[in-house]
Amino acid sequence: MNALKTATGASLGVISAAIAVLPMSFAYPPIPYLRFDFAEVPAFVATLGFGPSVGLLASTIYLLGLLVMGEFSPLGPLMKYLAIVSTFGGIWMVTLLLRRGSPRVLRVISWTAGCVSRVLVMSAVNYVVLVVFFPDFLGFAVSTLSVFLRTELVPDHHGLIMVLIYTAIYNVLHTILSIVASVTVINAIRRSGALGAGWRPWYSD
């Protein structure tokens, strides 16, 4: 990774950390402790615009910022980091494996793989957190989900499954939000010519 990419990744990671402390997030109604935020977007811009190594650097700097300033540290920041990195991992693996075909189709497949990777990883992580380390969180999640669904759930096996299902839906929606927002930013940068007329984002190569 050259100096320009290193500086870009570091800068975007700092921007992610800065956005994280601003009131720019909103709750996911079924389970309000899950929140949609725009702090992921610069890290996604780093990966989709400049490649996985730049995205990993930006995400790691974002993690360090969250460890200092984030809520529920270190658990919350580490879970956010795993969510982002697992998404990038899915995108990167498909990009490596599929090198032929329509670029648009390949993008859709790789982004879908990133979403699936995030859901699988975070479902496993949430299971461990809710069952092994913080079962009280399961009770809170089940109670808020019961209010949302207007039914009575209990924090048993069925309640856990429902929480994991709605958490998976949250991760799908957050992946879509982050990808759409980051591609919008990348396209704006490309149209502006700020990085030179010959610059092409990593996801379009």
Secondary structure, 3 states (H helix, E strand, C coil): CCHHHHHHHHHHHHHHHHHHCCCCEEECCCCCCCEEECCHHHHHHHHHHHCHHHHHHHHHHHHHHHHHHCCCCCHHHHHHHHHHHHHHHHHHHHHHHCCCCCHHHHHHHHHHHHHHHHHHHHHHHHHHHHHHHCHHHHHHHHHHHHHHHCCCCCCCHHHHHHHHHHHHHHHHHHHHHHHHHHHHHHHHHHHHCCCCCCCCCHHHC
